[in-house]
């Protein structure tokens, strides 16, 4: 190739490249969302209206939330006032635990017949004087323990022996122990001295006499575990009796 032809080719290449770039800039792709000003304004107005509607709804909802929050706060105050009035009517919240402990103690004592009836009565009288007994947690339990105590106090504190009586027959009476096997308890309580009548003592549990007034102890766990039931076996075992 002759030297003078190289600049000519270079200029031709440059002109072709420039023309290609110019053509690419002039030919723009067609916008599929192309719209005129009227359509654009209509869409803007529609969106603006929706925004205004939603803003109004949001404001209304916020107003409802504020009203409900205010009502909730007012109800909280009413609830606290009601709780305070409730405890004031019952004598104060501080007495709750004390009353609960005393009631549980009395329930156990009445159930097991442990301790004296006088002690149980004092506790019951103390509970009866307190308005805390009307608490929903305690009311039915208080009535139940009252019924239990009534049954305890109505038990026979003494018994006058009738003709034909035996200790097991007395123990089996409903108003005594309602259990014939409890006769040793009566024996032990009167072995060294009856309330009145003759003979004054009961050395042989099979021998009691009309007119004797016997002590009838309140049944409790201590009595149930008493050694008198072991002694009783000796009186029932006639072979041992004969070998003595």
Legacy VTK file of the C-alpha trace (Angstrom):
# vtk DataFile Version 3.0
C-alpha trace
ASCII
DATASET POLYDATA
POINTS 244 float
0.000 0.000 0.000
1.207 3.423 -0.876
1.875 5.735 2.038
-0.556 8.480 0.928
-3.527 6.070 1.048
-3.270 5.457 4.854
-4.468 8.941 5.951
-7.395 8.658 3.539
-8.486 5.332 5.054
-8.121 6.703 8.576
-10.315 9.716 7.749
-12.928 7.485 6.142
-13.052 5.201 9.193
-13.434 8.189 11.522
-16.306 9.617 9.445
-18.143 6.271 9.459
-17.754 5.895 13.236
-19.048 9.440 13.887
-22.047 8.883 11.646
-22.943 5.687 13.525
-22.834 7.438 16.911
-24.950 10.354 15.608
-27.559 7.958 14.179
-27.756 6.060 17.504
-28.362 9.336 19.380
-31.096 10.454 17.014
-33.051 7.166 17.054
-34.578 6.828 20.601
-36.661 3.804 21.636
-40.382 4.355 21.825
-41.684 4.686 25.401
-44.565 2.176 25.983
-45.895 4.400 28.813
-45.861 7.510 26.735
-48.889 9.643 27.654
-50.104 13.112 26.923
-50.463 15.833 29.549
-54.198 15.323 29.988
-53.862 11.616 30.852
-50.994 12.392 33.218
-52.999 15.075 35.039
-55.987 12.705 35.354
-53.843 10.050 37.003
-52.234 12.587 39.344
-55.669 13.844 40.390
-56.925 10.292 40.993
-53.905 9.418 43.148
-54.208 12.681 45.040
-57.870 11.953 45.800
-56.986 8.464 47.068
-54.244 9.912 49.226
-56.690 12.434 50.705
-59.241 9.670 51.387
-56.665 7.460 53.093
-55.346 10.380 55.120
-58.874 11.107 56.339
-59.425 7.449 57.260
-56.095 7.382 59.098
-57.064 10.492 61.033
-60.419 8.914 61.968
-58.721 5.719 63.105
-56.233 7.682 65.175
-59.137 9.534 66.763
-60.769 6.193 67.662
-57.484 4.926 69.103
-57.169 8.057 71.232
-60.758 7.672 72.477
-60.262 3.992 73.312
-56.985 4.758 75.072
-58.723 7.396 77.161
-61.558 4.975 78.019
-59.051 2.253 78.921
-57.208 4.623 81.246
-60.498 5.630 82.857
-61.435 1.952 83.343
-58.046 1.281 84.919
-58.727 4.037 87.412
-62.216 2.625 88.112
-60.736 -0.844 88.614
-58.123 0.420 91.061
-60.778 2.336 92.970
-63.020 -0.739 93.049
-60.153 -2.912 94.320
-59.330 -0.364 97.026
-62.996 -0.220 98.064
-63.163 -4.031 98.059
-60.185 -4.402 100.381
-61.388 -1.562 102.598
-64.711 -3.344 103.033
-62.860 -6.515 104.057
-60.699 -4.712 106.567
-57.583 -4.090 104.513
-55.394 -6.125 102.205
-52.781 -6.608 104.937
-55.120 -8.952 106.849
-55.479 -11.374 103.934
-52.477 -13.574 104.747
-53.229 -13.654 108.471
-56.824 -14.703 107.894
-55.773 -17.353 105.367
-53.234 -18.887 107.763
-55.694 -18.940 110.675
-58.397 -20.518 108.514
-56.046 -23.228 107.244
-54.969 -23.942 110.825
-58.582 -24.223 111.973
-59.507 -26.455 109.031
-56.704 -28.862 109.930
-57.589 -28.798 113.623
-61.238 -29.524 112.939
-60.375 -32.258 110.451
-57.969 -34.067 112.789
-59.674 -33.043 116.064
-56.233 -32.087 117.374
-56.062 -29.689 120.297
-58.906 -28.527 122.474
-62.337 -27.496 121.363
-61.952 -24.269 123.354
-58.868 -23.335 121.350
-60.671 -24.066 118.082
-63.654 -22.027 119.231
-61.469 -19.014 120.007
-59.933 -19.122 116.534
-63.365 -19.462 114.953
-64.772 -16.527 116.958
-61.829 -14.405 115.828
-62.428 -15.323 112.190
-66.166 -14.735 112.569
-65.576 -11.153 113.693
-63.596 -10.321 110.554
-65.159 -9.195 107.313
-62.392 -11.018 105.458
-64.534 -14.164 105.751
-66.696 -12.708 102.946
-63.768 -12.847 100.522
-64.716 -15.153 97.593
-61.709 -17.347 98.328
-62.721 -17.865 101.967
-66.499 -17.687 102.193
-67.374 -21.300 101.319
-64.413 -22.619 103.301
-65.516 -20.576 106.321
-69.024 -22.078 106.125
-67.549 -25.562 105.780
-65.337 -25.205 108.841
-68.313 -23.821 110.793
-70.269 -26.945 109.905
-67.313 -29.113 110.887
-67.039 -27.375 114.254
-70.757 -27.706 114.860
-70.404 -31.445 114.450
-67.406 -31.477 116.765
-69.131 -29.523 119.521
-72.268 -31.621 119.265
-70.324 -34.785 119.998
-71.144 -36.336 123.360
-68.678 -35.043 126.007
-69.967 -37.629 128.487
-72.194 -40.668 128.474
-74.313 -42.311 131.165
-74.110 -46.083 131.022
-77.417 -47.823 130.430
-78.367 -51.392 131.281
-76.945 -53.764 128.690
-74.251 -51.302 127.516
-70.720 -52.307 126.608
-67.884 -49.971 125.670
-67.904 -51.139 122.057
-71.670 -50.459 121.875
-71.171 -46.938 123.227
-68.308 -46.249 120.792
-70.488 -47.465 117.902
-73.216 -44.927 118.631
-73.473 -42.293 115.912
-73.327 -39.423 118.384
-70.157 -40.827 119.976
-67.577 -42.233 117.492
-69.774 -44.193 115.110
-67.060 -46.845 115.253
-67.089 -49.770 117.668
-63.324 -50.189 117.391
-62.807 -46.890 119.192
-63.966 -48.323 122.538
-60.380 -48.380 123.974
-60.369 -44.564 123.850
-63.328 -44.493 126.256
-61.718 -47.122 128.416
-58.424 -45.219 128.708
-60.232 -41.976 129.559
-62.174 -43.604 132.400
-59.906 -46.439 133.513
-58.634 -44.596 136.581
-61.798 -42.689 137.382
-65.218 -42.102 135.851
-66.999 -38.755 136.127
-69.488 -40.226 138.604
-71.104 -43.503 139.574
-69.790 -46.730 141.009
-67.456 -48.359 140.737
-65.257 -45.280 140.303
-62.737 -46.996 138.033
-62.919 -49.378 135.057
-60.178 -51.910 135.520
-61.831 -54.417 133.221
-63.096 -52.840 129.951
-65.733 -55.571 129.702
-67.296 -54.539 133.005
-69.191 -51.262 133.167
-72.293 -50.559 135.238
-75.528 -48.643 134.722
-75.358 -45.145 136.149
-71.659 -44.666 135.558
-70.992 -41.354 133.761
-68.104 -41.801 131.317
-65.856 -39.238 129.716
-66.001 -39.230 125.898
-62.778 -37.615 124.590
-62.815 -35.731 121.295
-61.304 -37.968 118.658
-57.994 -36.802 117.190
-54.884 -38.199 115.563
-53.084 -38.483 118.900
-55.809 -40.721 120.282
-55.884 -42.810 117.125
-52.167 -43.486 117.555
-52.435 -44.075 121.283
-50.836 -47.168 122.826
-54.238 -48.065 124.248
-54.956 -49.950 121.036
-51.975 -52.189 121.721
-53.214 -52.809 125.262
-56.628 -53.615 123.838
-55.216 -56.624 121.996
-54.375 -58.234 125.308
-57.991 -58.004 126.459
-59.214 -59.540 123.237
-56.746 -62.408 123.260
-58.397 -64.774 125.725
-55.620 -67.307 125.446
-53.140 -64.755 126.762
-55.555 -63.860 129.515
-55.791 -67.476 130.634
-52.004 -67.909 130.575
-51.421 -64.972 132.915
LINES 1 245
244 0 1 2 3 4 5 6 7 8 9 10 11 12 13 14 15 16 17 18 19 20 21 22 23 24 25 26 27 28 29 30 31 32 33 34 35 36 37 38 39 40 41 42 43 44 45 46 47 48 49 50 51 52 53 54 55 56 57 58 59 60 61 62 63 64 65 66 67 68 69 70 71 72 73 74 75 76 77 78 79 80 81 82 83 84 85 86 87 88 89 90 91 92 93 94 95 96 97 98 99 100 101 102 103 104 105 106 107 108 109 110 111 112 113 114 115 116 117 118 119 120 121 122 123 124 125 126 127 128 129 130 131 132 133 134 135 136 137 138 139 140 141 142 143 144 145 146 147 148 149 150 151 152 153 154 155 156 157 158 159 160 161 162 163 164 165 166 167 168 169 170 171 172 173 174 175 176 177 178 179 180 181 182 183 184 185 186 187 188 189 190 191 192 193 194 195 196 197 198 199 200 201 202 203 204 205 206 207 208 209 210 211 212 213 214 215 216 217 218 219 220 221 222 223 224 225 226 227 228 229 230 231 232 233 234 235 236 237 238 239 240 241 242 243
